[in-house]
Amino acid sequence: MSSQTPQAIRRVPFGTFVHARSGDKGGNANVGLWVGQIPEPDKRAQRIAWLLGFVTPQRIRELLPETVDLSVECHPLANLGGVNVVIEGILGEGVAASTRFDPQAKALGEWIRSRLVDIPEELL
Amino acid sequence: MLADESSDEVPALRIANCSGFYGDRLSAMREMLDGGPIDVITGDYLAELTMLILGKDQLRDASLGYARTFLAQLADCLVDALDRGVRIVANAGGLNPFGLAKRIDELAAGLGVDVTVGVIDGDNLTSRAEELGFPGALTANAYLGAFGIARALDAGAHVVVTGRVTDASVVVGPGIWHHRWTESDLDQLAGAVVAGHIIECGTQATGGNFSGFLDLPRDAHPLGFPIAELRSDGSSVITKHPGTGGMATLDTVTAQLFYEIQGRQYLNPDVSTDLGSIQLADAGPDRVLVHGVKGSKPPERLKVATNTLGGYRNQMEFVLVGLDIEAKEAWLRAQLEWALSDRPPSEIIWTRGPLPQSDADSEEGAACLLRCVVKDPDADVVGKPFTAAGVELALASYPGFTLTAPPGRPSPFGVYRPAYVDRDQVVERVTVGGREL
């Protein structure tokens, strides 16, 4: 019966417990997303499992509409509690040529952390 | 190799970083030298973009092409570093490591000290760019590994300056020198690469650019630069000098581990590192243990950083305020593009920020910015003809026309492209005290 109970979710900023760091490599950007340390290791493990399932190329394209036509790769690094996302070509021909207003994608991580996502209540 | 640190025979090597990019805090070398015991000071001065900046410097003056701030740091610190037996390793040589070495010799002579300078080069493939398949490259530099640095330290170099080595190599090299690792010690090398990756970007490992910044003290105190205590098994403790700003925690270190990586394998000329094998552990206040790192054989080919001159760019930023923003934008765009239509730049890129709120109670709240970037192979096309076309609309366009800044001159821009070459195409050269090893 309990498995039929809909999971309570809340719509909160992605960065509520997810950290990020982003940067550039040529015309590509990378965004590392991981779950920060908390005193309860079990809860952190649950958050990590949720994050690794949540972050897919499709989800990145939803959260960052600028990437909708770009190739996105997600590389899980469970040992670090997160996933590295590589977005190909978002910076055009690289930092010096890019006309993006954040040409090195330094703040891409903070943007994605500010997007609202549905997170199971029990993880919050 | 003994796993138990307490029975480690060779003490850990304390490797400090004092620069994460060309332009980082000038006082950092002095801070690392005076803030507590260290054995080696390292610095990374060469971002992808920096090679282009140095290339432009060298076009202007062939004796330049190195990171000049490193020389300023040495002017302050060289005597004390020599006194305390602290070695210095930096990739500040850029495109002209011998030019930098000459300056260091002159500096030492002026300071009345004897210094042995090591130089690592052979990375610069620019003169062979055509033959190797990257035509038109303004700069082309193979990423070198760490063993040359270790040989230079072994031969007694107090200061080692390199061309384009990988960012981690300035840390791995001293590790090889101190712990006598060989090419087959892949796990140790991989551990050192991870330590190098963590500290190569300076304060990004100690709370800079950190999404968990609300946990930091956040006072005005400058963030301390990082230190890796590198052990003989390749494990390390990431720390910082006592009393400096910021923190070294599992989260600040994890943040840097995620910086500028691609997939699970992190490739270096000496070892491929499995990022999935890294284990972190809390080792006390401002101390993070990094261990368990696994390495495997390095890639067959070496990566090459190439920069070509892409052309020239210029831009103007228009302010749109109040009502009918979209109509204002459309009219301006039509006017400016018509004014440029005799000789249009090869690219005209318009971007507008979000529409302002209605009924805003401040002028800025009622405003948004419209940016026009132009690019062309010919500097003249994006110079006066572009800026004049914009300025001439000042009294002749949408109501409230204003620019955020007077338009500037065209600036050249580069295009970075990674390339790959066979190892036998690159001959690393190690020169110590003017003598090639």
Chai-1 contact restraints between the chains, C-beta under 6 A:
chainA,res_idxA,chainB,res_idxB,connection_type,confidence,min_distance_angstrom,max_distance_angstrom,comment,restraint_id
A,H19,B,S211,contact,1.0,0.0,6.0,A-B,restraint_1
A,H19,B,G212,contact,1.0,0.0,6.0,A-B,restraint_2
A,A20,B,S211,contact,1.0,0.0,6.0,A-B,restraint_3
A,R21,B,A255,contact,1.0,0.0,6.0,A-B,restraint_4
A,R21,B,F258,contact,1.0,0.0,6.0,A-B,restraint_5
A,R21,B,Y259,contact,1.0,0.0,6.0,A-B,restraint_6
A,G23,B,Y259,contact,1.0,0.0,6.0,A-B,restraint_7
A,G23,B,E260,contact,1.0,0.0,6.0,A-B,restraint_8
A,K25,B,E260,contact,1.0,0.0,6.0,A-B,restraint_9
A,G26,B,Y416,contact,1.0,0.0,6.0,A-B,restraint_10
A,G32,B,F258,contact,1.0,0.0,6.0,A-B,restraint_11
A,W34,B,T254,contact,1.0,0.0,6.0,A-B,restraint_12
A,G36,B,G212,contact,1.0,0.0,6.0,A-B,restraint_13
A,G36,B,D251,contact,1.0,0.0,6.0,A-B,restraint_14
A,Q37,B,L250,contact,1.0,0.0,6.0,A-B,restraint_15
A,Q37,B,D251,contact,1.0,0.0,6.0,A-B,restraint_16
A,H75,B,G263,contact,1.0,0.0,6.0,A-B,restraint_17
A,H75,B,R264,contact,1.0,0.0,6.0,A-B,restraint_18
A,L77,B,L275,contact,1.0,0.0,6.0,A-B,restraint_19
A,L77,B,G276,contact,1.0,0.0,6.0,A-B,restraint_20
A,N79,B,G276,contact,1.0,0.0,6.0,A-B,restraint_21
A,N79,B,I278,contact,1.0,0.0,6.0,A-B,restraint_22
A,L80,B,T254,contact,1.0,0.0,6.0,A-B,restraint_23
A,L80,B,L257,contact,1.0,0.0,6.0,A-B,restraint_24
A,N84,B,F258,contact,1.0,0.0,6.0,A-B,restraint_25
A,N84,B,I261,contact,1.0,0.0,6.0,A-B,restraint_26
A,V86,B,Q262,contact,1.0,0.0,6.0,A-B,restraint_27
A,E93,B,V415,contact,1.0,0.0,6.0,A-B,restraint_28
A,G94,B,V415,contact,1.0,0.0,6.0,A-B,restraint_29
A,G94,B,Y416,contact,1.0,0.0,6.0,A-B,restraint_30
A,V95,B,L49,contact,1.0,0.0,6.0,A-B,restraint_31
A,A96,B,L49,contact,1.0,0.0,6.0,A-B,restraint_32
A,A96,B,L52,contact,1.0,0.0,6.0,A-B,restraint_33
A,A96,B,F413,contact,1.0,0.0,6.0,A-B,restraint_34
A,A96,B,G414,contact,1.0,0.0,6.0,A-B,restraint_35
A,A97,B,G310,contact,1.0,0.0,6.0,A-B,restraint_36
A,A97,B,F413,contact,1.0,0.0,6.0,A-B,restraint_37
A,A97,B,V415,contact,1.0,0.0,6.0,A-B,restraint_38
A,T99,B,I349,contact,1.0,0.0,6.0,A-B,restraint_39
A,T99,B,V373,contact,1.0,0.0,6.0,A-B,restraint_40
